[in-house]
Amino acid sequence: MSTGDAMAKPTYLAALSVHVPENRQGVVMGSAQSLGALTDIVSPLIGGFILGHKLYGVWIGLAIAVAAMGAVLAAARLPSTDPETRKS
């Protein structure tokens, strides 16, 4: 899982950077890194609590809810055109 995360993080951060105006890229990249670090700290704590108390349904439900929320936010907020194909 760590290898997949290490390979995926630069990919989605690069994809994120092309979806924002150039003057906001630093703020967006810094925010994404901060949220990623916060997630790296909080998720093992929450996961350990849920799995330690054998709340497997909650674990699966939480994973599905987070994935669905991400899909809805991406569909609602990302532009319909590919910003990498914009003409300069």
N, C-alpha and C positions, 0 to 999 in steps of 0.2 A: 504494500500500500504506500509506503514511503517513497519508493521508486516512482510509482505512478504519479504521486503528488508532486515530486520534484520535477518530473517532466511536464506535467500539466500546468503548473503554476505560471511559468514564464509564457506559455502559450496563451492562456486566457488573459494574462495581464497585457500581453502585446495586442491581443484582439481588442481588449477594452480600451487601450490607448488610442486606437485609430477611430474609435466611436465618439470621441470628445474633441472639442476645439483645441487647437494647439496651445492656446494660452491657459487652458485648464488641465492639461495633461499631468503636470506635476502634482496638483491637488488630488486628482483622481487616482494617480498611481500611489501616492502616499496614503490616501484613504484606503485603497484596496489592500496595501501591505499591512496597514494597521488592523483592519478588520480580519485579515488572514491570521495575523499573530494572535489576536484576541480569540479567534475560533480555535487555534491550535492550543490555547490554554484552557478554554472553557469546555470544549467537547469531550476530552477524556474524563473530566470531573463529572459531567452530566451522564456520559456513557457508563462510567463506573458505578454511579449511583443507581441508574436504571437496571443495569445488568446484575449488580450486587443484590438488588431486591427482586430479581427475577420478573421484571416487568417487560417481558419480551414483546407483548402487543404494543405497549407504549413506545418501545424502541423502534419497531417497524413503522408504527403510525407517525412518529416524529420524523423519521427519514423520508417517508412518502410526503408528508406535509411540507418539509423544507424543499424537496425537489419540485413539488407542484408550485410552491410559492416562487421559486426561482424561475420556473418556466413561464409563469404568468407575468412576472416582472420583466423578463426578457422580451416576451411578446409585446408587452405594452410599451416599453421604454426604448427598445432598440429601433433604429431607423429601418425602413423597409428596403433601402438601397445599400449596397456594399460601399462603405466609405473608402475602401482601398482602390476603387475604380474611378474615383472622382478625378476630373480633369483639372490640372493646375492652371 
